[in-house]
């Protein structure tokens, strides 16, 4: 099950579970669409992979499987 991290690892903007701006790589590194497009140019700085829109977990499923509250922020973002 996806961790659904709460923020962008680059700019730390909030990315709630229903955000259509969240992007993830195959390792669930999580960034906002703006950082993926304008800063990272579609390449994950952690693993070198690409990004896809993060799926939105239905509200009913969030009750039993809540999103993560652990914020991950890179010390430097290219």
C-alpha positions in Angstrom: 0.0 0.0 0.0 1.3 3.5 -0.9 2.6 5.6 2.0 0.9 8.8 0.7 3.5 11.2 2.1 2.1 14.5 3.2 4.5 16.9 1.4 6.8 17.6 -1.5 10.4 16.5 -0.8 11.7 19.5 -2.6 9.7 22.6 -1.6 7.8 21.0 1.4 4.4 22.2 0.1 1.5 20.2 1.6 0.2 17.3 -0.6 -3.0 16.0 1.1 -4.2 12.5 0.1 -6.6 13.9 -2.4 -4.1 16.2 -4.1 -4.0 15.9 -7.9 -0.6 17.7 -7.8 1.3 14.9 -6.1 3.8 12.9 -8.2 5.6 9.7 -7.1 8.4 7.5 -8.5 8.6 3.7 -8.2 10.1 4.1 -4.7 7.3 6.5 -3.6 9.6 9.5 -3.5 7.0 12.3 -3.5 7.1 15.7 -5.1 4.7 18.3 -6.3 3.9 18.7 -10.0 5.7 22.1 -10.2 8.9 20.8 -8.7 8.8 17.7 -11.0 8.3 19.9 -14.1 10.4 23.0 -13.3 13.1 21.9 -10.9 13.6 18.1 -11.5 12.7 18.0 -15.2 10.9 14.7 -14.7 13.9 12.8 -13.1 13.8 11.7 -9.5 16.9 13.0 -7.7 16.8 10.0 -5.3 16.6 7.1 -7.7 16.9 8.5 -11.2 13.5 7.2 -12.2 10.5 9.0 -13.7 7.3 10.2 -12.1 3.6 9.4 -12.3 0.6 11.1 -10.7 0.0 9.7 -7.2 -3.3 7.8 -7.0 -5.9 9.3 -4.8 -7.1 7.0 -2.0 -10.8 7.1 -1.5 -12.0 8.8 1.6 -13.6 5.6 2.9 -10.2 3.7 2.6 -8.4 6.6 4.5 -10.3 5.7 7.7 -8.7 2.3 7.9 -5.5 3.1 6.0 -4.6 6.7 6.7 -1.9 8.8 4.9 1.5 9.1 6.4 2.3 12.1 8.6 6.1 11.7 8.1 7.5 14.6 6.1 10.6 13.9 4.0 12.5 17.0 2.8 15.8 16.8 0.9 18.6 18.9 2.3 19.2 20.2 -1.3 16.9 20.1 -4.3 18.6 20.5 -7.7 
